[in-house]
Amino acid sequence: MLTLALDIATTAAILFIVSAGLLIVFGVMKIINFAHGALITAGAYAALVGMRLGLPAWMAPFLAFMVGGLLGMAIESVVVRRLYRRPLDAILATWGLGIVLGQAVIVGFGREVQFVAAPVAGTIGLGGTDYSLYRLLLVAAALAIGIGFTFVLNGTRLGLSTRAVILNETLAEGLGINAVFVRFLTFGIGSGLGAAAGALITPLASVDPNMGIPWLINAFMLVMVSGSALSTLAVACLVLGGMQVVISTFVSPILGGLAIAVLAAIALRLRPEGFARA
């Protein structure tokens, strides 16, 4: 039972790390960045490049964040900025950009599956059970991301400006807040976080040009259920991720892989606006 509990906790942490950047963009812009899967892939390849260059493994998420942030800022300024009032077009545009980024990865790195070593290896004994130390560290990473962004939103000028834009963009601009810059910076941060997530999950999976797609699907469903609140996202990751682990363990890994999408669809049928409180 302890192993099952640890699997649920670490799976929820991984899902939160992957989904947080997507939720941050959705919370401010009210659009889904469907290039998020490609940014996850870009972060994984940034970690691969860092390993080949001999950089310390712990630097991979930071390198990926910079790569993803720059890509995100370019995407926002060139494409998304013109589509704020056309969310469906923005979804289609970011989906197309995701395909373009995926093809660029294939051109640069090929289609073969590659691997990146974890910055820490081995297991740790907990209650008589040996468990992956790296997976446990991802729980700490998820907590750091959640606490960090909560502080930014509630304790900094950028956070206050962002919340003002979320609540009423017209009023925020009337108070002198540069909504365009807030959106630009938020999109860059969300994209950077998506790429950093790719670098963090890479040691647990193979690296290939399509690795971000399954993560995008789960992240999308979790964000739709969560609305625009990080706290609700954390709960959704724990509940739906926990159900995924339980179904995969006791029923079928194939059905477990579908659990988040199916359960999220049911939840959205019951409450289409999501479960975040206004």
C-alpha positions, 0 to 999 in steps of 0.5 A: 500500500505504501508503494501505491500511495507513493506512486499516486503522489509522484504521478500527481506531482508529475502531472502538476509539473506538466500542466502548470504552464498550460494553466498559467497561459489559460488563466491569463489569456483564456486560450489553450496553447496547443504548442505546449506538447511541442514545448515539452518535447523541446525541453526534453531535447534541451536536456539531451543537448545539455547532457551531450555538452557535458553540463551538470544534469541539474542544469537541464530544467533551467536550460530548458526553461530558457529555451521554452521561454524564448520560443514562447515569447516568439510565438506570442509576439508573432502569432498569438498576440493577433488572436486574443479575441479569436480563441478558436483561431489561436488554438488552431494556430498553436496546434499548427506551430506545435506540428512545425516545432515537431518537424524541426526537432525531427530535422535536427535530431532525427526520429530515433528514441534517445535517453537522458540520465537522471541527475540523481540515481538509486532508491531510498528506503521508506517503511521497508520499501525501496522507492525511486529517489528521483520520483520523490524529488519531483514531488518537491519540484511540484511543491516548489512550482506551486509555492513559487507561482502562488508567491508571484501572483500574490506577492509581486507587482507582476502578480498583481498586474496579472490578476488585474488583467485576468479579472478585468483587462479593460479596467486594468489598462485604465489603471495604467497596466500594460496588458500586452506586456503582461500577456507576453511575459505570462506566455513566455513563463508558461512556455518556459515552464512547459519546457522545464517540465519536459526536461524534468520528466525526460529521465523517466521516459524516452526522448522522441519527437512525439513524446509531448503529445500524450502529456499535452492531452492529459494536461489539457483535460486537467486544465479544463477541469481545473478552470484557472486555479493552481490549487484546483489543478493540484487537487485534479492531478491528485484525484485523476492521477490517483485514479490512473495509478489505481486503474493501471495497477489493479485493472489494466495499464491501457485503461489506466492510460485513458483514465484521465481523459475519460474521467475529466470528460465526465467531470466537465459534463457535470460542470462545464465551467470547471471546478475552480471557484470564482 
